[in-house]
Amino acid sequence: MHDIFLKKKKGIKMSEILIVSSKVKSYIKSKGDMNTAASVSEALSDKIREVCDKAMENAKKAKRKTVRDTDIE
């Protein structure tokens, strides 16, 4: 699984963080009065990549080049 982090796709490192960590930390702190480990940012980014990949598949199946909110499951 770590091999994917070394590859690039259209100039973007696959290990790039896709979220605003400070916003996530603030949300978790305000909703649950909890701290956030640094590894959460990478884990959430991985989940976002999975969701985006599936949404892109759905858009392609619908013969569209635009990912819509309806493509997200």
Residue frames as qw, qx, qy, qz and C-alpha x, y, z in Angstrom:
[[0.000, 0.885, 0.465, 0.000, 0.00, 0.00, 0.00],
 [0.319, -0.769, 0.076, 0.548, 2.88, 2.39, 0.69],
 [0.479, 0.053, 0.553, 0.680, 4.02, 2.07, -2.94],
 [0.172, 0.774, 0.535, 0.292, 1.06, 4.18, -4.04],
 [0.261, -0.912, -0.115, 0.294, 2.37, 7.06, -1.96],
 [0.471, -0.432, 0.407, 0.652, 5.55, 7.20, -4.01],
 [0.381, 0.392, 0.645, 0.534, 3.80, 7.47, -7.35],
 [0.094, 0.379, 0.065, -0.918, 2.64, 10.70, -8.91],
 [0.321, 0.555, 0.742, 0.196, -0.51, 11.24, -10.88],
 [0.219, 0.814, 0.299, 0.448, -0.61, 14.37, -13.01],
 [0.251, 0.562, -0.284, 0.735, 2.00, 16.07, -10.84],
 [0.561, -0.593, 0.177, -0.550, 0.30, 15.37, -7.51],
 [0.140, 0.273, -0.911, 0.277, 1.97, 13.12, -4.97],
 [0.597, -0.355, -0.646, -0.318, -0.47, 10.47, -3.87],
 [0.523, -0.348, -0.607, 0.487, 0.59, 11.07, -0.26],
 [0.031, 0.305, -0.022, 0.951, -0.35, 14.74, -0.43],
 [0.022, 0.391, 0.725, -0.567, -2.68, 15.84, 2.37],
 [0.009, -0.425, -0.610, -0.669, -6.05, 16.78, 0.87],
 [0.361, -0.780, -0.507, -0.057, -7.65, 18.29, 3.94],
 [0.020, 0.718, -0.263, 0.644, -7.10, 21.36, 6.08],
 [0.571, -0.099, -0.731, 0.359, -5.69, 19.75, 9.21],
 [0.027, 0.037, -0.432, 0.901, -6.35, 22.75, 11.44],
 [0.561, -0.130, -0.166, -0.800, -10.05, 22.70, 10.50],
 [0.755, -0.127, -0.632, -0.122, -10.32, 18.98, 11.26],
 [0.420, -0.027, -0.650, 0.632, -8.56, 19.43, 14.60],
 [0.202, -0.087, 0.214, -0.952, -10.82, 22.35, 15.46],
 [0.683, -0.152, -0.386, -0.601, -13.94, 20.35, 14.55],
 [0.709, -0.127, -0.680, 0.139, -12.91, 17.36, 16.65],
 [0.246, 0.014, -0.532, 0.810, -11.98, 19.61, 19.57],
 [0.339, -0.096, 0.079, -0.933, -15.27, 21.54, 19.44],
 [0.746, -0.119, -0.400, -0.518, -17.54, 18.50, 18.94],
 [0.890, -0.201, -0.408, 0.020, -15.83, 16.03, 21.26],
 [0.350, -0.865, 0.329, -0.143, -13.31, 17.97, 23.34],
 [0.929, -0.113, 0.260, 0.237, -10.66, 15.57, 22.01],
 [0.136, -0.705, 0.497, 0.488, -7.18, 15.94, 20.56],
 [0.843, 0.515, 0.014, -0.154, -6.23, 14.79, 17.06],
 [0.723, -0.317, 0.449, 0.418, -3.19, 12.68, 16.19],
 [0.068, 0.613, -0.445, -0.649, -1.05, 13.82, 13.27],
 [0.178, -0.034, 0.925, 0.333, -1.80, 10.56, 11.44],
 [0.382, 0.577, 0.626, -0.360, -5.48, 11.52, 11.12],
 [0.281, 0.716, -0.184, -0.612, -4.72, 13.93, 8.26],
 [0.090, 0.352, -0.842, -0.399, -3.14, 11.18, 6.15],
 [0.206, 0.230, 0.945, -0.105, -5.91, 8.69, 6.97],
 [0.365, 0.674, 0.402, -0.501, -8.64, 11.17, 6.02],
 [0.234, 0.633, -0.448, -0.586, -6.81, 12.06, 2.82],
 [0.062, -0.117, 0.964, 0.230, -6.71, 8.36, 1.92],
 [0.284, 0.480, 0.785, -0.270, -10.47, 8.11, 2.49],
 [0.310, 0.732, 0.046, -0.605, -11.08, 11.21, 0.37],
 [0.102, 0.436, -0.739, -0.503, -9.02, 9.69, -2.46],
 [0.161, 0.163, 0.973, 0.031, -11.17, 6.53, -2.28],
 [0.300, 0.658, 0.537, -0.436, -14.39, 8.56, -2.39],
 [0.230, 0.706, -0.259, -0.618, -13.09, 10.68, -5.28],
 [0.030, -0.250, 0.888, 0.385, -11.96, 7.63, -7.26],
 [0.220, 0.385, 0.892, -0.085, -15.40, 6.04, -6.89],
 [0.266, 0.748, 0.279, -0.540, -17.14, 9.31, -7.80],
 [0.131, 0.569, -0.538, -0.608, -14.98, 9.57, -10.94],
 [0.121, 0.038, 0.968, 0.216, -15.95, 6.03, -11.89],
 [0.252, 0.593, 0.701, -0.306, -19.62, 6.94, -11.47],
 [0.228, 0.747, -0.062, -0.621, -19.23, 10.05, -13.63],
 [0.028, 0.371, -0.781, -0.502, -17.48, 8.02, -16.35],
 [0.201, 0.271, 0.941, 0.012, -20.28, 5.45, -16.30],
 [0.252, 0.762, 0.470, -0.368, -22.71, 8.32, -16.84],
 [0.584, 0.454, 0.340, 0.581, -20.51, 9.48, -19.76],
 [0.080, -0.988, -0.071, -0.114, -19.67, 12.77, -18.05],
 [0.613, 0.338, -0.318, 0.640, -16.35, 14.51, -17.51],
 [0.191, -0.548, 0.266, -0.770, -17.72, 16.40, -14.51],
 [0.357, -0.201, -0.852, 0.324, -17.95, 14.79, -11.09],
 [0.381, -0.542, -0.169, -0.729, -21.19, 15.80, -9.39],
 [0.356, -0.349, 0.612, -0.613, -22.35, 15.52, -5.83],
 [0.887, 0.045, 0.087, -0.451, -24.69, 12.76, -6.97],
 [0.743, 0.400, -0.534, 0.057, -21.63, 10.67, -7.96],
 [0.024, 0.424, -0.735, 0.528, -20.50, 10.52, -4.34],
 [0.703, -0.294, -0.609, -0.221, -21.76, 7.47, -2.51]]
